Amino acid sequence: MLVTLGLVCLVLADATDLSGLAGRIARLGVPGAAILMAAGFLLSSLGREADGPNRLVALSWIGAAVLAAGAATLGIGLLTA
């Protein structure tokens, strides 16, 4: 689901006039969040005696923050284009 949203956001990012850091955040935020969130879920359950998530579950929260930043930057860029 996030990969499809990432592809749509890449197309929408081409319609904006964003450049520099804001352009990178708008273009790579959602696909990067998909990778981080999937890695957080996968890596947090590794281990032989895992009965709960380990510290790598923080990657999921970082991915959520990256998703919010990317979507907000893209939204602002689309509104100002």
C-alpha positions as CSV (number, residue, x, y, z in Angstrom):
1,M,0.0,0.0,0.0
2,L,2.8,2.5,0.9
3,V,4.7,1.5,-2.3
4,T,1.7,2.4,-4.4
5,L,1.3,5.7,-2.5
6,G,5.0,6.3,-3.0
7,L,4.7,5.9,-6.8
8,V,1.7,8.3,-6.9
9,C,3.7,10.8,-4.8
10,L,6.6,10.6,-7.2
11,V,4.3,11.6,-10.1
12,L,2.7,14.4,-8.0
13,A,6.2,15.7,-7.0
14,D,7.0,16.3,-10.7
15,A,4.0,18.7,-10.8
16,T,5.5,20.9,-8.1
17,D,8.1,23.6,-8.3
18,L,10.0,22.2,-5.2
19,S,13.8,22.0,-5.4
20,G,16.6,21.4,-3.0
21,L,15.9,19.8,0.3
22,A,12.2,20.3,0.1
23,G,12.1,18.6,-3.3
24,R,14.1,15.6,-2.0
25,I,11.8,15.2,1.1
26,A,8.7,15.4,-1.1
27,R,10.1,13.0,-3.7
28,L,11.7,10.4,-1.4
29,G,9.7,10.7,1.9
30,V,6.9,8.2,1.2
31,P,9.0,5.5,-0.5
32,G,11.6,5.9,2.2
33,A,8.9,5.5,4.9
34,A,7.7,2.3,3.2
35,I,11.2,0.9,3.5
36,L,11.7,2.0,7.1
37,M,8.4,0.8,8.4
38,A,8.8,-2.6,6.7
39,A,12.3,-2.9,8.1
40,G,11.1,-1.9,11.6
41,F,8.4,-4.6,11.6
42,L,10.7,-7.3,10.2
43,L,13.8,-6.5,12.3
44,S,12.0,-6.0,15.6
45,S,10.9,-9.7,15.6
46,L,14.3,-11.2,15.0
47,G,15.8,-13.5,17.7
48,R,15.4,-17.0,18.9
49,E,13.5,-16.2,22.1
50,A,11.6,-13.1,20.9
51,D,8.4,-12.8,22.9
52,G,8.1,-9.1,22.2
53,P,9.6,-6.4,19.9
54,N,13.2,-5.3,20.4
55,R,14.6,-1.8,20.1
56,L,14.5,-1.9,16.3
57,V,10.8,-1.3,16.4
58,A,11.8,2.4,16.6
59,L,12.4,2.2,12.8
60,S,8.6,2.0,12.4
61,W,8.2,5.2,14.3
62,I,11.0,6.9,12.4
63,G,9.2,5.7,9.2
64,A,6.0,7.3,10.4
65,A,7.7,10.6,10.9
66,V,9.3,10.4,7.5
67,L,5.9,9.6,6.0
68,A,4.4,12.6,7.7
69,A,7.2,14.9,6.6
70,G,7.1,13.7,3.0
71,A,3.3,14.0,2.7
72,A,3.2,17.4,4.3
73,T,6.0,18.8,2.1
74,L,4.4,17.4,-1.0
75,G,1.0,18.8,0.0
76,I,2.4,22.3,0.6
77,G,4.3,22.1,-2.7
78,L,1.2,21.1,-4.5
79,L,-0.8,23.9,-2.9
80,T,1.8,26.5,-3.8
81,A,2.4,25.3,-7.4
